[in-house]
Amino acid sequence: MAFGLPEYYQRLGGTVHIGERDLTTGTLAATGLTFLGDASELTFETSQEFVEHMEHQSGDGKKDVKIPRMTTINGNLILDNTGSQNFKTFIRGTLATDTGASVSAEAHTAPAAGSSFLLTKPIVNAVTSITSDPTGTTFVAGDDYVVDGRLIYVPEGSAMAGDPILVNYTSGDSTEASFFGENFKEYYLFFQGYNTINKKRVSLDFYKVSFDAASLGNLLGDEIIQMTCPFEALFEPLQSTAGNLAGYGNYVLAD
């Protein structure tokens, strides 16, 4: 492995593929690779933390032990000509689509004056009515509640405050990305191309990659011309004898 190369050796351009990791071997799963896009630039840098010990028997306080504690690889990938079909592979988590519909009698607990609550559907086109439950009193928009997308605000003096309510509304089509939580994904990443400085061929494997999906969340669309994708290559020092399960990857530079 040659991850300690100077930065000018790590300015790469080529093609990028990613795939699921085989949790037994730590390498590429049998499902294979998905083409993600052409990379106009891939850069990464390493940083390392050490545990050091100072001996004082000599009276000089010399450092006698320096043990690597953690190595971190942070990278940045600029993809050209990718699209939403490939983007979904990138998400740390899952994508969920929701078809617009009319929602009837969605129940909510009694709101307090000066508070807000959220409707269930992510895209709300229009709130048709809000009534009390079970008396059926219809509340007045603008006086008893204010609609802001899926958020319903209950102003001071609202007749709705303190009553359980039922909301009728229409929702729109949506795609929702779940970035965090238990759907966390780690990927096998394969790059092949050229060092754009010296034009030498380069092949790069990262065994265990996590993408910074929070920075990618505003890029969903029908076609993405260019996207910047920060990532981190993960390492498990407690599994240092587990081969690819713990290691970062391989960097091959053509002679």
Secondary structure as the mmCIF struct_conf table of DSSP 4:
data_model
#
loop_
_struct_conf.conf_type_id
_struct_conf.id
_struct_conf.beg_label_comp_id
_struct_conf.beg_label_asym_id
_struct_conf.beg_label_seq_id
_struct_conf.end_label_comp_id
_struct_conf.end_label_asym_id
_struct_conf.end_label_seq_id
TURN_TY1_P TURN_TY1_P1 PHE A 3 GLY A 4
HELX_RH_3T_P HELX_RH_3T_P1 GLU A 7 TYR A 9
STRN STRN1 LEU A 12 ARG A 21
TURN_TY1_P TURN_TY1_P2 LEU A 23 THR A 25
BEND BEND1 GLY A 26 THR A 27
STRN STRN2 LEU A 28 GLU A 55
TURN_TY1_P TURN_TY1_P3 GLN A 57 SER A 58
BEND BEND2 GLY A 59 ASP A 60
STRN STRN3 LYS A 62 GLY A 83
HELX_RH_AL_P HELX_RH_AL_P1 SER A 84 PHE A 90
BEND BEND3 ARG A 92 GLY A 93
STRN STRN4 THR A 94 ASP A 98
STRN STRN5 SER A 102 HIS A 108
HELX_LH_PP_P HELX_LH_PP_P1 THR A 109 ALA A 112
TURN_TY1_P TURN_TY1_P4 ALA A 113 GLY A 114
STRN STRN6 SER A 115 LEU A 118
BEND BEND4 THR A 120 ILE A 123
STRN STRN7 VAL A 124 SER A 132
TURN_TY1_P TURN_TY1_P5 ASP A 133 THR A 135
HELX_LH_PP_P HELX_LH_PP_P2 THR A 137 THR A 137
STRN STRN8 THR A 138 THR A 138
HELX_LH_PP_P HELX_LH_PP_P3 PHE A 139 VAL A 140
STRN STRN9 ALA A 141 ALA A 141
TURN_TY1_P TURN_TY1_P6 GLY A 142 ASP A 144
STRN STRN10 TYR A 145 TYR A 145
STRN STRN11 VAL A 146 ASP A 148
TURN_TY1_P TURN_TY1_P7 GLY A 149 ARG A 150
STRN STRN12 LEU A 151 VAL A 154
TURN_TY1_P TURN_TY1_P8 GLU A 156 GLY A 157
TURN_TY1_P TURN_TY1_P9 ALA A 159 GLY A 162
BEND BEND5 ASP A 163 ASP A 163
STRN STRN13 ILE A 165 SER A 171
STRN STRN14 SER A 174 SER A 178
BEND BEND6 PHE A 180 GLY A 181
TURN_TY1_P TURN_TY1_P10 GLU A 182 ASN A 183
STRN STRN15 TYR A 187 ASN A 195
TURN_TY1_P TURN_TY1_P11 THR A 196 ASN A 198
STRN STRN16 ARG A 201 PHE A 211
HELX_RH_3T_P HELX_RH_3T_P2 ALA A 213 LEU A 219
BEND BEND7 GLY A 221 ASP A 222
STRN STRN17 GLU A 223 ALA A 233
HELX_RH_3T_P HELX_RH_3T_P3 PRO A 237 GLN A 239
TURN_TY1_P TURN_TY1_P12 SER A 240 THR A 241
BEND BEND8 ALA A 242 ALA A 242
HELX_RH_3T_P HELX_RH_3T_P4 GLY A 243 LEU A 245
TURN_TY1_P TURN_TY1_P13 ALA A 246 ALA A 246
STRN STRN18 GLY A 249 LEU A 253
#
